[in-house]
Amino acid sequence: MTNQGNGTFLTGKNTGKVKVSASLGSVKSTNNTSVNIVDVALVSLQVTPPSFDVIEGATYQLRADANYNNGLSVNVSSNTAMIDWVSSDTSVATVNDSGLVTAVKKGKAQISVLLKSSPLESNKSVANVVENRVDSIQLTTTANTIAKGESARLTAQATFQDGNVLDVTSLASYARDNDSFLNVVTGGVVTAIADSSGTATGIKASYKGVESNKVDVVTTAAVVSSLALTPEGARSLPRGNALNLFVKATYSDGTTNSVTPAWRISDSTKVTISASNLLTAISSTIGTPVTIKASFGGVDSNEIAITVIDAALMSVAVTPNTAVSMAKGLTKQFRATGRYSDGTELVLNNVTWQSNETNAVTINDSGLATAVSPGNTTIVATALGVNSTPVNVTVTEAEIASLSVGSDVTLPKGRATQVSALATYTDGTVSNVGTNSGINWRSSDTSIATVSNVGLVNPKAVGDATITATINGISDSRVVHVTDPVVDSIAISGLPETVTVGTSQSFDVIATYSNGTKGSLFGDSNLRFSYSIGSVISVSSSVASYSLSSLVGGNTVTLTATLGTGVNAITAERILIVDEATIVSLAVKKSNVASALNAKSRFQFIAEATYSNGQKKDVTNNVSWSSTEFVIGSKTDNGTDGVLDTNAGVDAGMAGVSADVSASIVDVNNKGATVRSNVESISTVTPRNVSCYSQITAGGLTLSCPSNNFTRPKSLTKRDFVYSGASVGVYEINEQVTDKLRYNEAVAYCTAVGGRLPTRAELGTIFLEVDKIVDSNFKVYTNYGFPTYIKYWTSSIDPDNSANRIVVNMSRNIPATMVETGYGYAACIL
């Protein structure tokens, strides 16, 4: 038992029971207490609280208690000899030796203590680190007006949700509402790059998704930042002599410029300074120097000191002082330096300069020599009666001082252009040296443009190439922009010298391009025609060329084709004689047509006029057609007349229908007389069954005749069809018998004839093998009786829309798509 002044402590040494009493002097306590001393053991370590929230960057104090088997609990948070504090994820939260947790970033970490003497670990306290969100950002600037080249500094202060304020200037990003006048870099430095003429540029800072207030900055023109006066330091100047002063201003944007300043002279009775910054010594300063400063743009220069002396000039030296060679036309600056009796040396301004051969070299009062013509001379400077040593000068022939090949040029492909190389000589003369043997021409890209050794540029492909000329080490370049070829000329092609009145003549206008290629201008919207006599001929467009129609005979007319307008227009002319021949006869004949018609088709007739001059002309497009049956004279896809269309009057297979076809034409050269043709007759074929002319066998496939070849004798109604097999039903559209079927009807038709609908690929294979895409009469039509310009059903589905089927135009093997409720022909694979 010990007494430590602040209480009495009992220390147990061995286990067991003991009675304890107290005494003070001779007085003893009347009672005692019983104490049971037992073995004490550590039971657990407890960290509190079991979980907590802490904001990023903040700290939180945890407590660690040691719990013993006797019920005792001791705070051991800072007992580094006993425990270690541990964090499960130090990237989220750290903990020091006393249990102080520091939140690093958003997330969760487990904090616990470990007993050093044994593997005993406490419970785990969960640290929930929550994001310390920014509530606001305050942006300020050190200056709201900045001269070009100068900078100001921004300061961004972020206030967080925990109330802390943090300088985030170096962490924030910056945006400005105008990029033209200033830059803002990371770290918040604002630099003026141009004068905004009073217009403010707004700047905002952003950090962690929060935007600051806006600060406005106005930029001005660059201002003088420093002023340098030379020559610097102190010097002596003999009375009556002058000294050139130079003042250079350096501006806030780094540029420099020589300026005429305001002067501060300590004694203006000793020296004066002219408007051209020439200082002149007036009277002796007797050892007391005159101090001089320049002031410009609110900035003072360095200070110089001038002592005016009365020393005598002893000698004059000329610089350069060795022999000089100058090309004709060049200039050379000479300077004179005086040496005075007191040992000083000064550049002399009041000097008389002399050339002893002015035909070769002249020199002005400031010592600037000019080479006039080849020859030799000497230069002498004289000041206060003292002459310099002569300097020998030799003038040579003029040399090339600069070379120019002109400005950039745009050339169409194929249009070669000669480029000049103009040399400017030292004497000011100019000469074209483009073909000089000493010049070197070069192209940066010969695949785009080449250049010959005499400067002929040949544009070969669209793009840019740089053409460079070099002579005597002096070069110049120009860029050649090569564009697509353009039309250089046009010509009227295909017209005879004489045209017959009342007939048409096809012709074309051919363009020759800058690259030498030729091509038809048919259909060009910039091409137009004119005539010297407007009522004699006329021009119209056809499928592939223009057509000339002669209206009145007995004239000579000039046909003019013009491409473009204004000064850039290109023209071609053709002189034509329109003869006065009259029409003797008109003949109508069939063109490639059998003697009998098959139904639902079109047949071409030709009209040919025989003239009194023996010429025969195809006048199919110029006559009036007539037919006793059907429709004739309609336009077909290739633009010709004389077409007999049986679709309007013959059902498939109907017999006993014939047509008489004739034509007439008005002869304008025979007082408007009408000439009539012969009559050409043609009849429909006899009835036939489902087989057409013949089935197509090609590409290993057999294709039946199309669905238009139903047989319907006149005695049957329009609802009756006769197949080689049993009837499968009635097919009609708008109450009219038709060869066109819906998709499901086409499938039924092919089933009825014992076949199936072909695929797109199968129809294409059959067409290519039969027609070869070269027969303008369409063999599937002429040889097999298939209607042309008609869409035929296939079983192939439109890949872009599964509701549609692919159909094929069998006249040109051209695919298209059609809804299944549309109408088309059906030919079947058997």
Salt bridges, closest charged atoms under 4 A:
ASP65 OD2 - ARG63 NE 2.86
ASP84 OD1 - LYS116 NZ 3.49
GLU121 OE2 - LYS124 NZ 2.69
ASP179 OD1 - ARG176 NE 3.51
GLU211 OE1 - LYS204 NZ 3.24
ASP253 OD2 - LYS148 NZ 3.57
ASP300 OD2 - ARG264 NH1 2.93
ASP310 OD1 - ARG239 NE 2.90
GLU345 OE2 - ARG339 NH1 2.85
ASP427 OD2 - LYS328 NZ 3.65
ASP464 OD1 - HIS481 ND1 2.88
ASP488 OD1 - ARG415 NH2 2.21
ASP641 OD1 - LYS635 NZ 3.73
ASP645 OD2 - ARG602 NE 3.71
ASP651 OD2 - ARG712 NH2 1.81
GLU680 OE2 - LYS590 NZ 3.40
GLU732 OE2 - ARG719 NH1 2.43
GLU735 OE1 - ARG719 NH2 3.33
GLU745 OE2 - ARG742 NH1 3.43
GLU762 OE2 - ARG756 NH2 2.92
GLU820 OE2 - ARG805 NE 2.79
